[in-house]
């Protein structure tokens, strides 16, 4: 029988000898798992970072925005005002790029929330009685895998020129702000709470003094927060709140079970003092997922509820169900359903889907991740017109009975604003940016080309002249751009990027001897090789390289960004990290498995999302076969003989903390660096480690980095003492091997730096931000490579 591992015969399979057991790490050997970080510590850390930036010896160095100019990112909310006789002033809230504003209806845009402890936005609102008063709630409530935690609410009294933090720092996600129509000091905030952990700072909060003090007026439990909120314009003491009990796990998207009791609709008629459940006609509590709610301004007794319905879809066999990424699913649910009330929420009637045609349409409305969407908007004038947002933007003109998709726009819709004085005027926010319609959705104007809030996951470079950088972008795919130094190292032009091989969840590796040979992935480690010099579509000319298994073997597990690297000793040697480490000696055509399962492989933590997988790989530039591997469940390993024996290297490290990067030193064979990221525990501590003995012992070198978490560490290619780290707050550099750190550069916006590279030939630093695109910086003032090269090697 022939064992097929992308063409590899059974005889080539390597058996692995372990020198330490794979049993679960003893808690007595390591500290306990760190709990949620005090939000005040995050604010203090940001204040320290701001002071460090002002005093940094590198404060005069300027990051240059490389691009792309032709791609935008996820906007989650929009609102607008139109001063008499002037163009619309529009505010666009983004998932991880702050707040953007235009005073000329999109001709030009300005980012107006660049410097804060969190620039992920969940909501934006303008006071109806004073357009200079603008509120934003930080923390995207859609809780994607890459969503970031907010830090409360901010207020501006000068239309966004300046901002003041107004509390609620522990809420982390704030999906809606509602302001009293005549008294701007009275407002309500819906807080959906922490993404990953339980917390009591969720529900509905109210202030009557412009945010000086807050009262929690609606609270159910530590997992049920308020996900939507709407006010009766004719009686501002009447409000409706939609609550959602949810928690994201490292191995599961938000989901319901028999214990789910906190999702529903509540109504107050006395300004929040008392609330009454209004769920008559809705699914039973355990089946209520995320709920969006809205009312018709002209007839506020008419309400719509858009429910992610967890009732089983019996007509689809559970064993045949897969999710939107082709992964096995536990069975299909009804998903997107629309309910209508004509009596102020006293009772609800299912309006869609009630016909086979609408069932088919609504099945694809939100894919298999309705928890991402949940937005519904009623026409301000006509109570029979209602819009729902999912993969597409949909409209009903018959009171919610039938829907049709409108608009040729980017997919995944999260925000809609309808001008109450001209309901033909629509503003839509989606994963590709922002669109305007002047004719009620018949046609749309696209603004993605001048709103550069792009969410990159990763970054790598080639050795072409000029060199190019590659990266994958949330909900777009992969792109590459040229770093053109011909005009000077301080005049690198911003540019459009072109599409590149790979999906939205792809790492990249480019053959250093042939820049046309690109390795990329779709997602979850499904690696492929592409010769980009060949004519035709890259997707058609790419070769799949994913290893195969026997039928009776466990399925391979790969992270969303599964790591794969080329050996620095031979570009034909490729390493791929799933739950095992694979190695290919022929550019991925055949594979050998060179490790056992290096994860905890906990059965109870195997869900709809691959977990217990590899997330970091590094091979020593000084010795072939000296390989390090780190996992998403907090394990780290080293092999010194190409995989024949592996040693676990976690002594003294935080227990089960996600390994975000491992970097084997190019200067000393026994030296290695590692970073860990606690985001998925709502832990924002900076974790940066250094070992001089192949990971047997670790020393923290994070002192002096006040703001985390940390996503990446890189060693400078010209100076062993220079290290760079990318954090959720920007870039830090040390010139003394981690003893002291400084903020690098003086103009980088508050950005989530997901990846960082230093081009070894051209001495350019590039960072991939998850929200503000790719930026580059001349490394010469940092490492003085042209003056001296501190290449030295130690045993």
Helices and strands as residue ranges (DSSP letters): G 10-12, E 17-18, G 27-29, H 39-55, E 64-67, E 75-81, E 89-94, E 99-102, E 110-111, E 121-126, E 134-138, E 153-156, E 164-165, E 176-179, E 187-191, E 203-207, E 215-218, E 224-231, E 239-245, E 264-268, E 276-277, G 285-287, E 288-295, E 303-312, G 318-320, E 333-341, E 349-352, H 356-363, G 370-372, E 375-378, E 386-389, E 393-396, E 404-406, E 413-418, E 426-430, E 433-437, E 445-446, G 448-450, E 460-461, E 468-473, E 477-482, E 498-500, E 509-510, E 517-521, E 527-531, H 538-541, E 543-544, E 564-566, E 574-577, E 581-584, E 592-593, G 603-605, E 614-619, E 627-631, E 636-639, E 645-648, E 658-664, E 672-677, G 679-681, E 687-691, E 699-700, E 710-715, E 723-727, E 730-734, E 742-743, E 753-758, E 764-769, E 773-778, H 780-783
